[in-house]
Amino acid sequence: MKTIRNWLDQLKEPERTNALSNMEPSGMTDKADRQSEALGKAFNWSFTPQGYEYWLGICTRIDNGTYYDAPQHTPEEFDTKAKDTIQKAAQEAHKPAILPSDATERKSYEIFSGFFAYFPHAIAAVSRHSHNGSKQHNPDKPTTWDMDKSQDERDAMLRHMLEGDWEAVAWRAMSNLERELTNKSIYNDK
């Protein structure tokens, strides 16, 4: 909770100057939970040169998030977003490098000519399978792989093989390999 003065100091100009010149002395110590609440407590809007409608418009824009150029967040929302950003950055920092840093060694990873060029139809089919699977499990999200779900890649791959679902077999083989290469396989302990 901040003082009314602290809240008013955060207004844009000319509202900041106008609000501070209208503020009652109690605004130096009285507190408020939100900026619009502080503006409502700071002074009687009707007795200002700007008038009641002017201050009502400012308060309405603050409350609906259109007063500032960027969206405004509560301290809790800000803390959550900041923690999520820090957590993602920490996860990215601990990801193993996908390709080696040595230029000569990097050239031995012929991703196009050694993989894409060999299997364009299969890659397209597996990509479509990945999209459909993502929409089945997360219909409101962009295509994403939730690695916490269905971690039994080898068992699932063999079930798909018995069913003759070759796109699913290929997807499971790739997901198993990705887990093995990143030490996220449930089979590493066996």
Buried (B, 14 or more C-beta within 10 A) or exposed (E): EBBBBBBBEEBEEEBEEBBBEBBEEEBEEBBBEBBBBBBBBBBEBEEBEBEEEBBEEBBEBBBEEEBEEEEBEEEEEEEEEEEEEEEEEEEEEEEEEEEEEEEEEEEEEEEEEEEEEEEEEEBEBBEEBBEEBBEEEBEEEEEEBEEEEEBEBBEBBEBBBEEEBBBBBBBBBBBBEBBEEEEEBEEEEE
